[in-house]
Amino acid sequence: MPRRRAAIGFMDLCLTVALAGPGVAAEPVRLVMPIVYGTHLPGLGEPASRLTKLVKQLSGGALELDLKQPGDGTQPQEILDKVSRGGVDAGFSTASFWAAKIPAAALFAGFPFGPDARGYVEWFFAGNGLKLYQEMYDQADMNVHVIPCAFGGGEASGWFTKEIRNPEDIKGLRMRGFGLGGRVMSRLGAQTVLVPGGKIGEAFNKHEIDGAEFLTLAVDQRQRLQDHAKIIYVPGWHQPETVLELLINEDKWNALSEEQQTVLETACRSMLLTTLAESPRLQTAALAELAKQGVRIKTWSDDLARAFRGAWEEVASEESSRDPFFRTVLSDLEKFRAGPEPSAPSLPPMPPAP
């Protein structure tokens, strides 16, 4: 109940600031903002376009985000470094892109058996999530200010050419995957194969892979993966949610007025709320359409679910031993998700309705 009230308070704050009217800046401020995913991609890229419109509306045109599509001067994997150096003013991304050099970044983007969208909102705004998110970039000497800004949706476990009935079926499986989820599959005996997103269909056709995890179902459908594999496994244990972030160069952030900073924070909180509500419906609609197109929707057996969980705990333990801040973040998040200590005072019961 305390977390639910925190979430309601968060929504009230969004509405209150939005209704208070746009801030007025002495001169229009424009922030160049490259993005990780193209705005044509539902759920993952399209929120960036909506964010730019919302910021302009809330600021009365005094603050603008100059959106740059992927590759338009900045490659997606370059965004964090360029924002930190001041090569660009801001970036709209997901922290998993930086996990190779900042291991804890994956925990703020979506990871095996991690929170769903609501769980992230609660941790960000009723726990230590926001504090640790910024601390991660500070410890990595990144000159950025971070704001969680939208939810891209959960992923399916992957596309497959054959059924996976038990843990033995994973051994030797050639699967396109990466990150922490890919490490879990490797630990269970899969052979992870690096395949660019645009070549997944070709890799299936050439029998170079037996399975692949890509992005959310809505994007997978847009990319026509259903033309190359006919089995989807759900749920997406490896990434139950995708968190999208707004990165702003720290010097640029500090140069903004308090009103302009509030506009950006409010716009992102509004986007979090909106996408939290919309994303599940978007992915469900995509799954229903894929089923109509002959894709078989399967769920994992209990044995496989236990195998995934066990392998993840081993991977998480290894990563925690290797990176102290990863351990700090994961421990804090797990403690928060477990709920308050039993000794914590309980709230009084709600009075009966009149």
C-alpha positions as CSV (number, residue, x, y, z in Angstrom):
1,M,0.0,0.0,0.0
2,P,2.8,2.6,0.7
3,R,4.2,2.0,-2.7
4,R,0.8,2.4,-4.3
5,R,0.3,5.7,-2.6
6,A,3.8,6.7,-3.8
7,A,2.8,5.9,-7.4
8,I,-0.5,7.9,-7.0
9,G,1.5,10.8,-5.6
10,F,3.8,10.6,-8.6
11,M,0.9,10.9,-10.9
12,D,-0.6,13.8,-9.0
13,L,2.8,15.6,-9.3
14,C,2.8,15.2,-13.0
15,L,-0.7,16.6,-13.3
16,T,0.0,19.4,-10.9
17,V,3.1,20.7,-12.6
18,A,1.6,20.3,-16.1
19,L,-1.5,22.2,-15.1
20,A,0.6,25.0,-13.6
21,G,1.4,26.2,-17.0
22,P,4.6,26.5,-19.1
23,G,7.7,28.1,-17.8
24,V,8.9,31.2,-19.6
25,A,12.5,31.5,-20.7
26,A,14.3,34.7,-21.7
27,E,15.5,33.0,-24.9
28,P,14.5,29.7,-26.5
29,V,17.0,26.9,-25.6
30,R,17.5,24.0,-28.0
31,L,19.2,20.8,-27.0
32,V,20.5,18.5,-29.7
33,M,19.3,15.0,-28.9
34,P,20.3,11.9,-30.8
35,I,18.3,8.7,-30.1
36,V,19.0,5.0,-29.9
37,Y,15.9,3.7,-31.7
38,G,14.3,5.3,-34.8
39,T,11.0,7.0,-34.2
40,H,9.3,4.6,-36.6
41,L,9.6,1.8,-34.1
42,P,6.5,1.4,-31.9
43,G,7.1,1.7,-28.2
44,L,10.9,2.0,-28.4
45,G,11.5,4.9,-30.7
46,E,8.2,6.6,-31.0
47,P,8.3,7.9,-27.3
48,A,11.2,10.1,-28.3
49,S,9.1,11.9,-30.8
50,R,6.3,12.4,-28.3
51,L,8.8,13.7,-25.7
52,T,10.0,16.4,-28.0
53,K,6.4,17.6,-28.6
54,L,5.6,17.5,-24.9
55,V,8.7,19.5,-23.9
56,K,7.9,22.2,-26.4
57,Q,4.3,22.4,-25.2
58,L,5.1,22.5,-21.5
59,S,7.8,25.2,-22.0
60,G,5.6,27.3,-24.4
61,G,8.4,26.9,-27.0
62,A,11.1,28.2,-24.7
63,L,12.8,24.8,-24.6
64,E,13.2,22.4,-27.5
65,L,14.7,19.0,-28.1
66,D,16.3,18.8,-31.5
67,L,15.8,15.1,-32.2
68,K,18.4,13.3,-34.4
69,Q,17.5,9.9,-35.8
70,P,20.0,7.0,-35.3
71,G,23.1,7.5,-37.4
72,D,22.3,11.2,-38.1
73,G,25.7,12.4,-36.9
74,T,25.8,10.0,-33.9
75,Q,25.7,6.2,-33.8
76,P,23.5,4.8,-30.9
77,Q,26.5,3.3,-29.1
78,E,28.2,6.7,-29.1
79,I,25.5,8.6,-27.4
80,L,26.6,8.3,-23.7
81,D,30.2,9.4,-24.5
82,K,29.2,12.2,-26.8
83,V,26.7,13.6,-24.2
84,S,29.3,13.4,-21.5
85,R,31.9,15.2,-23.6
86,G,29.4,17.9,-24.7
87,G,29.6,16.7,-28.4
88,V,25.8,16.7,-28.2
89,D,23.5,18.2,-25.5
90,A,21.3,15.2,-24.7
91,G,20.5,11.7,-25.7
92,F,17.4,9.4,-25.6
93,S,18.6,5.9,-25.0
94,T,18.5,2.8,-22.8
95,A,21.3,2.1,-20.4
96,S,21.9,-1.5,-21.6
97,F,23.9,0.0,-24.5
98,W,26.6,0.9,-21.9
99,A,26.6,-2.3,-19.9
100,A,29.9,-3.6,-21.4
101,K,31.8,-0.7,-19.7
102,I,29.3,0.0,-16.8
103,P,28.0,-3.4,-15.7
104,A,25.3,-2.0,-13.4
105,A,23.7,-0.1,-16.4
106,A,21.8,-3.3,-17.3
107,L,20.0,-3.2,-14.0
108,F,18.5,0.2,-14.9
109,A,17.4,-0.9,-18.4
110,G,15.8,-4.3,-17.9
111,F,17.5,-7.5,-16.8
112,P,16.7,-11.2,-16.1
113,F,13.8,-11.6,-13.7
114,G,13.9,-7.9,-13.0
115,P,11.0,-5.5,-12.3
116,D,8.1,-4.7,-14.6
117,A,7.3,-1.1,-15.4
118,R,5.3,-0.5,-12.2
119,G,8.1,-2.1,-10.2
120,Y,10.6,0.3,-11.7
121,V,8.4,3.3,-11.0
122,E,8.1,2.3,-7.4
123,W,11.8,1.8,-7.0
124,F,12.7,5.1,-8.7
125,F,10.2,7.2,-6.8
126,A,9.7,5.4,-3.5
127,G,13.1,3.8,-3.1
128,N,16.7,4.5,-4.0
129,G,16.4,4.0,-7.7
130,L,16.8,7.6,-8.9
131,K,19.7,8.2,-6.5
132,L,21.6,5.1,-7.6
133,Y,20.9,5.7,-11.2
134,Q,22.7,9.1,-11.1
135,E,25.4,7.7,-8.8
136,M,26.2,5.0,-11.4
137,Y,27.1,7.6,-14.0
138,D,28.9,9.8,-11.5
139,Q,31.1,6.9,-10.4
140,A,31.9,6.1,-14.1
141,D,33.1,9.8,-14.5
142,M,30.3,10.5,-17.0
143,N,29.4,14.2,-17.1
144,V,25.7,13.5,-17.5
145,H,22.4,14.0,-15.7
146,V,20.0,11.1,-16.1
147,I,16.2,11.0,-16.0
148,P,14.2,7.8,-16.5
149,C,11.9,8.8,-19.3
150,A,9.7,6.1,-20.8
151,F,9.0,2.4,-20.8
152,G,9.6,0.5,-24.1
153,G,7.9,-2.7,-23.0
154,G,8.8,-6.2,-22.0
155,E,10.3,-8.7,-24.5
156,A,9.4,-12.2,-25.4
157,S,11.9,-14.9,-24.5
158,G,12.7,-15.3,-28.2
159,W,11.8,-16.8,-31.6
160,F,12.6,-20.4,-32.3
161,T,12.5,-22.9,-35.1
162,K,11.8,-25.8,-32.8
163,E,10.2,-26.4,-29.4
164,I,12.3,-26.3,-26.3
165,R,10.8,-28.9,-24.0
166,N,13.5,-29.3,-21.3
167,P,16.9,-27.9,-20.3
168,E,18.6,-30.6,-22.4
169,D,17.1,-29.0,-25.5
170,I,19.1,-25.8,-24.9
171,K,22.5,-27.5,-25.1
172,G,24.0,-26.8,-28.4
173,L,21.2,-24.4,-29.4
174,R,22.5,-21.7,-31.7
175,M,20.8,-18.5,-30.4
176,R,21.2,-14.9,-31.3
177,G,21.4,-13.1,-27.9
178,F,23.5,-10.7,-25.9
179,G,23.9,-9.2,-22.4
180,L,22.9,-10.9,-19.2
181,G,20.2,-12.9,-20.8
182,G,22.7,-14.3,-23.4
183,R,25.0,-15.2,-20.5
184,V,22.2,-17.2,-18.9
185,M,21.6,-19.1,-22.1
186,S,25.3,-19.8,-22.5
187,R,25.5,-21.2,-19.0
188,L,22.8,-23.6,-19.9
189,G,24.7,-24.8,-22.9
190,A,23.4,-22.6,-25.7
191,Q,25.9,-21.3,-28.3
192,T,25.2,-17.5,-28.4
193,V,25.7,-16.0,-31.9
194,L,26.1,-12.3,-32.6
195,V,23.9,-11.3,-35.4
196,P,23.0,-7.7,-36.3
197,G,19.3,-7.0,-35.8
198,G,18.7,-6.4,-39.6
199,K,20.2,-9.8,-40.5
200,I,18.2,-12.0,-38.1
201,G,15.8,-13.2,-40.8
202,E,18.7,-14.0,-43.1
203,A,20.4,-16.0,-40.3
204,F,17.3,-18.0,-39.7
205,N,16.9,-18.7,-43.5
206,K,20.5,-19.9,-43.7
207,H,20.0,-22.1,-40.7
208,E,22.8,-20.2,-38.9
209,I,20.7,-19.8,-35.8
210,D,17.9,-21.9,-34.1
211,G,16.6,-19.0,-32.0
212,A,16.8,-15.3,-31.5
213,E,15.8,-12.6,-29.0
214,F,15.6,-9.2,-30.5
215,L,13.4,-6.4,-29.1
216,T,9.8,-6.1,-28.0
217,L,7.0,-8.0,-29.8
218,A,5.6,-4.9,-31.4
219,V,9.0,-4.2,-33.0
220,D,9.7,-7.8,-33.8
221,Q,6.4,-7.9,-35.7
222,R,7.3,-4.6,-37.5
223,Q,10.7,-6.3,-38.5
224,R,8.7,-9.3,-39.9
225,L,10.5,-12.0,-37.8
226,Q,7.3,-14.0,-38.2
227,D,8.3,-14.7,-41.7
228,H,11.4,-16.6,-40.6
229,A,10.5,-18.4,-37.3
230,K,7.1,-19.6,-36.1
231,I,7.5,-20.3,-32.4
232,I,7.6,-17.6,-29.7
233,Y,8.2,-18.4,-26.0
234,V,6.8,-16.1,-23.3
235,P,7.2,-14.6,-20.9
236,G,10.4,-12.7,-21.5
237,W,12.2,-13.7,-18.3
238,H,15.5,-12.1,-19.6
239,Q,13.9,-8.6,-19.9
240,P,10.5,-8.1,-18.4
241,E,10.7,-4.4,-19.1
242,T,12.8,-1.9,-21.1
243,V,13.5,1.5,-19.4
244,L,14.3,4.4,-21.7
245,E,16.4,7.3,-20.4
246,L,17.0,10.9,-21.1
247,L,20.7,11.8,-20.7
248,I,21.7,15.5,-20.5
249,N,25.2,16.9,-20.4
250,E,25.7,17.9,-16.8
251,D,27.0,21.4,-17.7
252,K,24.0,22.0,-20.0
253,W,21.7,20.7,-17.2
254,N,23.2,23.1,-14.6
255,A,22.9,26.0,-17.1
256,L,19.2,25.5,-17.5
257,S,16.8,27.4,-15.3
258,E,14.9,25.7,-12.5
259,E,11.8,26.0,-14.6
260,Q,13.5,24.4,-17.6
261,Q,14.7,21.5,-15.5
262,T,11.3,21.1,-14.1
263,V,9.8,20.9,-17.6
264,L,12.2,18.1,-18.6
265,E,11.5,16.2,-15.4
266,T,7.8,16.6,-15.7
267,A,7.8,15.6,-19.4
268,C,9.7,12.4,-18.6
269,R,7.4,11.6,-15.6
270,S,4.4,12.0,-17.9
271,M,6.0,9.8,-20.5
272,L,6.7,7.1,-17.8
273,L,3.1,7.2,-16.7
274,T,1.7,7.1,-20.3
275,T,4.0,4.3,-21.5
276,L,3.4,2.3,-18.4
277,A,-0.3,2.2,-19.3
278,E,0.1,1.8,-23.1
279,S,3.0,-0.6,-23.5
280,P,1.3,-3.8,-22.2
281,R,-1.6,-3.2,-24.6
282,L,0.8,-2.6,-27.5
283,Q,2.7,-5.8,-26.9
284,T,-0.5,-7.8,-26.3
285,A,-2.0,-6.6,-29.5
286,A,1.2,-7.5,-31.4
287,L,1.1,-11.0,-29.8
288,A,-2.5,-11.5,-30.9
289,E,-1.7,-10.4,-34.4
290,L,1.2,-12.7,-34.6
291,A,-1.0,-15.6,-33.5
292,K,-3.3,-14.8,-36.4
293,Q,-0.4,-15.0,-38.7
294,G,0.4,-18.6,-37.7
295,V,3.0,-18.0,-35.0
296,R,2.7,-20.5,-32.1
297,I,2.8,-19.0,-28.7
298,K,4.4,-21.2,-26.1
299,T,5.2,-20.9,-22.4
300,W,8.2,-22.4,-20.6
301,S,7.9,-25.6,-18.6
302,D,8.5,-25.5,-14.9
303,D,11.8,-27.3,-15.3
304,L,13.0,-24.6,-17.8
305,A,11.8,-21.7,-15.7
306,R,13.8,-23.1,-12.7
307,A,16.8,-23.6,-14.9
308,F,16.7,-20.0,-16.2
309,R,16.3,-18.7,-12.6
310,G,19.1,-20.8,-11.3
311,A,21.5,-19.9,-14.1
312,W,20.6,-16.2,-13.6
313,E,21.4,-16.4,-9.9
314,E,24.9,-17.8,-10.8
315,V,25.5,-15.0,-13.4
316,A,24.3,-12.3,-10.9
317,S,26.6,-13.7,-8.2
318,E,29.6,-13.6,-10.6
319,E,28.8,-10.1,-11.7
320,S,28.3,-8.9,-8.2
321,S,31.7,-10.3,-7.2
322,R,33.3,-8.6,-10.2
323,D,31.7,-5.2,-9.8
324,P,30.9,-3.8,-6.4
325,F,28.4,-1.2,-7.7
326,F,26.5,-3.9,-9.6
327,R,26.2,-5.7,-6.2
328,T,25.1,-2.5,-4.5
329,V,22.3,-1.8,-7.0
330,L,21.1,-5.4,-7.3
331,S,21.0,-5.8,-3.5
332,D,19.1,-2.5,-3.0
333,L,16.6,-3.4,-5.7
334,E,16.0,-6.9,-4.4
335,K,15.5,-5.6,-0.8
336,F,13.1,-3.0,-2.1
337,R,11.1,-5.6,-4.0
338,A,10.9,-7.9,-1.0
339,G,9.0,-5.2,0.9
340,P,9.4,-3.6,4.3
341,E,10.9,-5.4,7.2
342,P,8.3,-7.3,9.3
343,S,9.1,-5.0,12.2
344,A,8.0,-1.9,10.3
345,P,4.8,-0.3,11.7
346,S,1.7,-1.1,9.7
347,L,-0.6,1.6,8.4
348,P,-4.0,2.1,10.1
349,P,-6.9,0.6,8.2
350,M,-8.8,2.8,5.8
351,P,-12.1,4.1,7.3
352,P,-15.3,2.5,5.9
353,A,-16.9,4.3,2.9
354,P,-19.9,6.5,4.0
